[in-house]
Amino acid sequence: MNKLSLLKPTGDPHLGNLLGALAPMAAGQDSADCFYGVADLHALTVHHDPARLRDATRQLARLMLAVGLDRSTLFVQSRVPAHSELAFLLECTAYTGELNRMIQFKEKGRDQPTTRVSLYTYPALMAADILLYRTAQVPVGADQRQHVELTRDLALRFNRTYGEVFTVPEIVVPPTGARVMDLADPTTKMGKSSASDAGVIRILDTPDAIRATVARAVTDSEVGPDAVRADREAKPGVTNLLEILGACGGSAEGITTYGALKSAVTDAVVETLAPIRARYADLDDASVSMVFEEGAARCRQVTMPVLAAARTAMGLT
């Protein structure tokens, strides 16, 4: 069974990306044939700076190797032309009513005169990403479930209309991973595009930067021996710190003050990120490029028969 995951190169990857996505990807490499990509085409759906996109793509590619994704097929999405070609074929299968209902377009683009057409149609590209690799199961969180449901609908409609070409993926609920919240606003997820850096720990941050960010973390005013406890509703800041500590291999046993908790979190995060930063520094651009070029070549081989079958089914060859 194939595994597929694509990460968008926008902003600097942070601790939430590592604990919630990259680390689980690395841990699952031996259970399937894994295809992990940098989704640079998805970054074109909104205004972007070309130079920044190139830098972010290179940084993310290097980080994917630094976190240990060395037993997977790694690629940059735009280097595999089948993604964009199948996306258009699926656009010719989708209905405007379906795309009108997509949450991302409704929230970020509808009724905005400068919205790019690609933001409206990019769910077809996401469907192409999945269907090209004959992915049988797609682990998906609540925020992406709608896209996978559309992928299933498009695959079923295509197969029904033109003949059996695509594997219709099943939606599966992934194991609960680390949910890292913003340290300055623990009611929101840590994000690449946070309005402020105050609550975000970047994977490549120095120990001093990590220490400063954790020191600023929001807690609360409770004191006493029971102050350090998990309670998502009443104590979101403390709960977030405890979950980060546990996800980074630390323990809160014996900790009774917020100062001690922040010190333990700092040490655990620094220890978790140190080997990644070291491997990132040791990698050179040439070796990273070679790994991703070889990965893209394999992806072109894997996706070619699927695209060819879709083209033939639709009458193009």
PLY file of the C-alpha trace (Angstrom):
ply
format ascii 1.0
element vertex 317
property float x
property float y
property float z
element edge 316
property int vertex1
property int vertex2
end_header
0.00 0.00 0.00
1.32 3.43 -0.95
1.51 6.35 1.44
1.39 9.91 0.18
1.87 13.24 1.92
2.65 16.66 0.48
3.77 19.68 2.47
3.32 23.25 1.26
6.50 25.39 1.24
5.09 28.50 2.89
6.79 30.04 5.89
9.42 28.44 8.10
8.52 24.93 9.37
7.85 24.92 13.10
7.61 22.54 16.04
3.98 21.74 15.24
4.95 20.65 11.71
7.64 18.40 13.16
5.60 16.72 15.91
2.33 16.59 13.99
3.54 15.65 10.50
7.24 15.17 9.83
8.05 12.92 12.79
5.06 10.60 12.18
6.00 10.45 8.49
9.52 9.37 9.41
8.22 6.79 11.89
5.93 5.19 9.29
8.44 4.75 6.48
8.88 1.02 6.87
5.17 0.16 6.78
4.52 1.18 3.16
5.95 2.58 -0.06
6.05 6.24 0.91
5.89 9.20 -1.48
6.53 12.50 0.28
6.54 15.73 -1.67
6.97 19.49 -1.51
3.70 20.93 -2.81
5.12 23.99 -4.57
2.22 24.13 -7.05
-0.20 24.62 -4.16
1.79 27.66 -3.07
0.86 29.41 -6.32
-2.83 29.69 -5.42
-2.23 32.93 -3.50
0.06 35.91 -3.97
3.65 34.85 -3.46
7.20 36.04 -3.95
8.99 33.77 -6.48
12.38 34.08 -4.78
10.86 33.28 -1.40
9.06 30.26 -2.87
12.32 28.90 -4.30
14.07 29.39 -0.94
11.20 27.84 1.01
11.12 24.84 -1.35
14.84 24.24 -0.91
14.58 24.67 2.87
11.69 22.23 3.21
13.39 19.66 0.98
16.51 19.84 3.12
14.50 19.59 6.32
12.70 16.49 5.07
16.05 14.75 4.83
17.26 16.23 8.12
14.30 14.75 10.03
15.12 11.30 8.68
12.92 10.79 5.62
15.69 8.78 3.97
13.72 5.62 3.19
11.00 7.34 1.18
10.60 8.66 -2.34
11.04 12.42 -2.01
10.05 14.84 -4.74
9.01 18.37 -5.61
5.48 18.38 -7.00
6.15 20.63 -10.00
8.92 18.26 -11.18
6.28 15.60 -11.85
4.17 16.98 -14.74
1.44 14.38 -14.27
0.18 16.32 -11.24
-0.82 19.41 -13.21
-2.00 17.45 -16.27
-4.27 15.12 -14.32
-5.53 18.12 -12.34
-6.96 19.58 -15.56
-8.59 16.28 -16.49
-10.22 16.21 -13.06
-11.32 19.84 -13.46
-13.15 18.53 -16.53
-14.82 15.99 -14.25
-15.71 18.29 -11.35
-18.78 20.52 -11.10
-18.78 24.19 -10.14
-21.31 23.46 -7.41
-18.80 21.18 -5.72
-15.98 23.69 -5.89
-18.27 26.48 -4.68
-18.81 24.53 -1.48
-15.13 24.04 -0.66
-14.41 25.70 2.66
-11.04 27.21 1.75
-12.50 29.03 -1.24
-15.55 30.16 0.75
-13.37 31.56 3.53
-10.43 32.98 1.58
-11.55 33.77 -1.94
-15.25 34.04 -2.62
-16.41 37.53 -3.66
-12.82 38.79 -3.74
-12.09 40.22 -7.24
-8.35 39.44 -7.01
-8.81 35.80 -6.01
-6.77 33.55 -8.25
-8.66 30.97 -10.27
-6.22 28.35 -8.97
-7.57 28.82 -5.42
-10.97 27.81 -6.76
-9.72 24.81 -8.73
-6.90 23.58 -6.52
-9.05 20.82 -4.93
-8.77 19.11 -8.32
-4.98 19.30 -8.00
-5.19 17.78 -4.53
-7.32 15.00 -5.97
-4.73 14.43 -8.71
-1.99 14.22 -6.07
-3.84 11.38 -4.36
-5.15 9.47 -7.38
-1.85 9.41 -9.29
-0.26 7.15 -6.68
-3.21 4.75 -6.37
-3.40 5.58 -2.69
-5.90 3.20 -1.11
-6.21 4.94 2.25
-5.84 8.62 3.08
-5.33 9.56 6.73
-7.05 12.91 7.12
-7.90 15.39 9.83
-11.12 17.36 10.03
-9.67 20.32 8.11
-8.90 18.23 5.02
-11.73 15.70 5.07
-13.80 17.69 2.57
-10.99 17.55 0.01
-10.65 13.78 0.26
-14.42 13.38 0.00
-14.26 15.38 -3.24
-11.40 13.18 -4.43
-13.57 10.11 -3.86
-16.49 11.72 -5.70
-14.31 12.62 -8.69
-12.75 9.16 -8.86
-16.13 7.45 -8.71
-17.63 9.77 -11.33
-14.63 9.37 -13.65
-14.71 5.57 -13.34
-18.45 5.51 -13.93
-18.28 7.85 -16.94
-15.09 6.81 -18.69
-14.16 3.41 -17.29
-12.27 2.03 -14.30
-9.03 3.99 -14.02
-8.64 5.23 -10.46
-8.36 3.56 -7.09
-11.07 5.14 -4.95
-9.35 6.03 -1.67
-10.84 5.31 1.70
-10.82 8.00 4.37
-9.16 6.86 7.59
-8.78 8.70 10.87
-5.08 8.87 11.73
-3.79 8.17 15.24
-4.00 11.25 17.40
-0.74 13.12 16.98
0.82 15.97 18.86
-1.37 19.05 18.69
0.98 21.96 19.23
-0.66 25.28 20.01
0.78 28.78 19.74
2.67 29.58 22.93
1.43 33.17 22.93
-2.16 32.21 22.09
-2.74 28.61 23.20
-6.27 28.61 21.80
-4.92 28.54 18.23
-2.62 26.08 16.51
1.02 27.00 16.03
1.27 28.12 12.41
3.72 29.23 9.74
1.66 32.34 9.05
1.04 33.43 12.63
0.63 37.18 12.97
3.47 37.23 15.49
6.56 35.09 16.05
6.10 35.40 19.80
4.49 31.99 20.21
6.12 30.01 17.40
9.16 27.74 17.71
10.81 27.19 14.33
12.58 23.89 13.75
15.81 25.71 12.93
15.64 28.13 15.88
18.75 28.40 18.06
18.61 27.25 21.69
18.60 30.89 22.81
15.64 31.68 20.56
13.76 28.62 21.85
14.47 29.61 25.44
13.15 33.12 24.84
9.97 31.86 23.13
9.19 29.35 25.89
9.90 31.96 28.57
7.18 34.17 27.03
4.65 31.34 26.89
1.22 32.13 28.31
0.26 30.24 31.47
-2.17 31.58 34.11
-2.21 33.08 37.60
-2.89 29.92 39.62
-0.36 29.00 42.28
0.01 25.97 44.51
1.13 22.36 44.24
-1.64 21.48 41.76
-1.13 24.41 39.40
0.84 22.36 36.86
-1.88 20.12 35.45
-3.54 19.46 32.11
-6.92 21.09 31.55
-7.54 22.17 27.96
-10.50 24.40 28.84
-9.35 26.05 32.07
-5.56 25.98 31.55
-4.83 25.96 27.79
-1.35 27.44 28.12
-0.17 25.02 30.79
-1.77 22.10 28.94
0.04 23.07 25.76
3.39 23.17 27.55
2.74 19.78 29.15
1.82 18.24 25.79
4.91 19.68 24.13
7.04 18.34 26.99
5.59 14.86 26.59
5.84 14.88 22.80
9.52 15.79 23.07
10.23 12.93 25.46
10.23 14.88 28.71
8.37 14.28 31.94
6.44 16.62 34.22
6.84 14.36 37.23
7.72 16.41 40.28
7.20 19.78 38.54
5.03 22.12 40.61
5.86 25.60 39.28
5.47 27.24 35.89
9.11 28.30 35.91
10.24 24.71 36.34
7.79 23.59 33.66
9.11 26.14 31.15
12.69 25.11 31.96
11.86 21.44 31.34
10.05 22.27 28.08
13.01 24.33 26.88
15.46 21.51 27.58
13.24 18.89 25.89
12.63 21.00 22.78
16.29 21.97 22.43
17.30 18.30 22.75
14.69 17.26 20.15
15.69 19.90 17.60
19.48 19.81 18.08
20.17 16.69 15.95
17.86 17.96 13.21
19.65 21.31 13.10
23.00 19.49 13.00
21.95 17.21 10.12
20.43 20.18 8.29
23.77 22.03 8.54
25.71 18.98 7.34
23.63 18.51 4.19
24.77 20.20 1.01
22.56 21.49 -1.78
23.97 19.07 -4.35
23.17 15.94 -2.35
19.67 17.17 -1.52
19.03 18.00 -5.18
20.19 14.54 -6.23
17.84 12.79 -3.79
14.87 14.84 -4.98
15.76 14.48 -8.66
15.93 10.71 -8.26
12.64 10.79 -6.37
10.94 12.86 -9.06
12.18 10.45 -11.73
10.63 7.53 -9.85
7.38 9.49 -9.42
7.25 10.14 -13.15
7.54 6.39 -13.76
4.88 5.56 -11.17
2.38 8.21 -12.32
2.84 7.78 -16.07
0.59 4.70 -16.43
-2.19 6.30 -14.36
-2.14 9.51 -16.41
-1.94 7.56 -19.68
-4.97 5.47 -18.68
-6.94 8.61 -17.79
-6.02 10.28 -21.09
-7.03 7.21 -23.07
-10.29 6.84 -21.17
-11.22 10.46 -21.95
-10.42 10.06 -25.64
-7.13 11.97 -25.81
-5.05 9.08 -27.14
0 1
1 2
2 3
3 4
4 5
5 6
6 7
7 8
8 9
9 10
10 11
11 12
12 13
13 14
14 15
15 16
16 17
17 18
18 19
19 20
20 21
21 22
22 23
23 24
24 25
25 26
26 27
27 28
28 29
29 30
30 31
31 32
32 33
33 34
34 35
35 36
36 37
37 38
38 39
39 40
40 41
41 42
42 43
43 44
44 45
45 46
46 47
47 48
48 49
49 50
50 51
51 52
52 53
53 54
54 55
55 56
56 57
57 58
58 59
59 60
60 61
61 62
62 63
63 64
64 65
65 66
66 67
67 68
68 69
69 70
70 71
71 72
72 73
73 74
74 75
75 76
76 77
77 78
78 79
79 80
80 81
81 82
82 83
83 84
84 85
85 86
86 87
87 88
88 89
89 90
90 91
91 92
92 93
93 94
94 95
95 96
96 97
97 98
98 99
99 100
100 101
101 102
102 103
103 104
104 105
105 106
106 107
107 108
108 109
109 110
110 111
111 112
112 113
113 114
114 115
115 116
116 117
117 118
118 119
119 120
120 121
121 122
122 123
123 124
124 125
125 126
126 127
127 128
128 129
129 130
130 131
131 132
132 133
133 134
134 135
135 136
136 137
137 138
138 139
139 140
140 141
141 142
142 143
143 144
144 145
145 146
146 147
147 148
148 149
149 150
150 151
151 152
152 153
153 154
154 155
155 156
156 157
157 158
158 159
159 160
160 161
161 162
162 163
163 164
164 165
165 166
166 167
167 168
168 169
169 170
170 171
171 172
172 173
173 174
174 175
175 176
176 177
177 178
178 179
179 180
180 181
181 182
182 183
183 184
184 185
185 186
186 187
187 188
188 189
189 190
190 191
191 192
192 193
193 194
194 195
195 196
196 197
197 198
198 199
199 200
200 201
201 202
202 203
203 204
204 205
205 206
206 207
207 208
208 209
209 210
210 211
211 212
212 213
213 214
214 215
215 216
216 217
217 218
218 219
219 220
220 221
221 222
222 223
223 224
224 225
225 226
226 227
227 228
228 229
229 230
230 231
231 232
232 233
233 234
234 235
235 236
236 237
237 238
238 239
239 240
240 241
241 242
242 243
243 244
244 245
245 246
246 247
247 248
248 249
249 250
250 251
251 252
252 253
253 254
254 255
255 256
256 257
257 258
258 259
259 260
260 261
261 262
262 263
263 264
264 265
265 266
266 267
267 268
268 269
269 270
270 271
271 272
272 273
273 274
274 275
275 276
276 277
277 278
278 279
279 280
280 281
281 282
282 283
283 284
284 285
285 286
286 287
287 288
288 289
289 290
290 291
291 292
292 293
293 294
294 295
295 296
296 297
297 298
298 299
299 300
300 301
301 302
302 303
303 304
304 305
305 306
306 307
307 308
308 309
309 310
310 311
311 312
312 313
313 314
314 315
315 316
